[in-house]
Amino acid sequence: MMGKRVYDQNYGFQTRAIHSGNDIDGETGAIKRPITMANSYELPYDPTNINWSSAGEALYTRNGGANQQYLQDKLKALEGGEDAVVLASGVAALSGTFFALLNEGDHVIFSNITYIAVYRLLNELLTDKYGVESTIVDTSDIEAVKAAIKPNTKLIHVETPGNPTLKISDIEEVAKLAHEHGALLSVDNTFASPYNQRPIELGADIVIESLTKYINGHGDAMGGAVIGPKEVIEKIKAQAMINLGGAISPFNAWLIMRGAATLPLRMRQHNANALAVAEYLEKLPFVSFVAYPGLENHPGHEIAKKQMPQGFGGVVSFGIKADHDTYNKVVSYLQVITSAVSLGHDESLIVFLGEDDERQYLYPEAFHNGFYRMSVGLEDVEDIIGDLKQAFEKAGLYEK
């Protein structure tokens, strides 16, 4: 059930992406791990001493199945962590982390630019239901983070690059600050992927990934992962996976395992395509702003260069000087780029985010009139840019 465990950092990232968690199947001799769709495993001769809430044993898939274990082996190799847990979705990974680490009376600080589920969980649900105190902070401002720390601060949660504005926070500096005050630092690394950014190497305690996005990469499976110290991961396994039932399906774990092998190749193309699209957009007179950490005028560019040495990811947010209906018209004219949520797929996706988002007050002013979030895919970049150009032309933007 255990993989080859290619954890040695002397192996390159691409070698680890291919080999970690994989091994030759003992029964068939197949050189790829099979899908084990069973929900139960054979018990020992005397099962009476089994802890039915224990994680990691071949017992019941909610306690941890074979394909889940293979994928966990791969992810801890890619992220450089001690242990990993794979769950049903990225939100399951987020909620599982917060549920396991925060108790009534604890204080958590989190980035003002985050995925909506983080805002819901930390600003509303855990606060209202369980008495967890939370503070929303611009985590790109280290002095603001320092000012928000309290004696009961247990966790600082950072998302960098942040969704949807691409705000960059300095992981190394926030980690130092958290540890000085006895707090843990968790980092949502979904927009970067472990190919571009490895927060544990920068001092973070916990890394959270929505496997649905870049690590799977094909838009056909959901999953989430938490990577970090064994003690923390065991707690998340026991609470989020077993007692709250957030287990991933064997088929999804197998699909994500398959997708992860090509992560380095795909990310290089995402990085290159997104930079080219961002550079094209910033030259257009009717584009009001472009947010992409790879652009030199991005306020977090220098920090991003330091902690994302391979590239800046595949998401670009931008606005146009147009009314609400024109935003929608542009999307309706697209032929290569698909109007859909999510990111990290092989195909390019775009979503129009309007003027009335409840978190608008947390975004930079440029975002307040509506904007696009575009996940730049793996198509020929000339076709992506050409598709944007013809849609802009049909919407009459070149005439304004």
Protein Blocks (a to p, Z undefined) as FASTA:
>chain_A
ZZfhpabfkbcfklmmmmgopacdfklopabdcddfbfbdcddfblmlpcfkbghiafbf
klopfklmmmmmmmmmmnopabdcddfbfklmmmmmmmmmpcghiacdddfbdcfklmmm
mmmmmmmmnopacddddfklmklmmmmpcfklcbdcddddddfklpacdfklmmmmmmmn
opacdddfklnopmlocfklnopabdcddfklmmnonopaccddddddfklmmmmmmmmm
mmnopaccfklmmmmmmmmmmmmmmmmmmmmmmmmmmmmmmmpmklmbdcdfkbmklmkl
mmmmmmmmnbgbjadcddddddfklmmmmmmmpmkbccdedehiabdcdddddfkbfklm
mpcfklmnopadddddfbdfklmmmmmmmmmmmnommmZZ
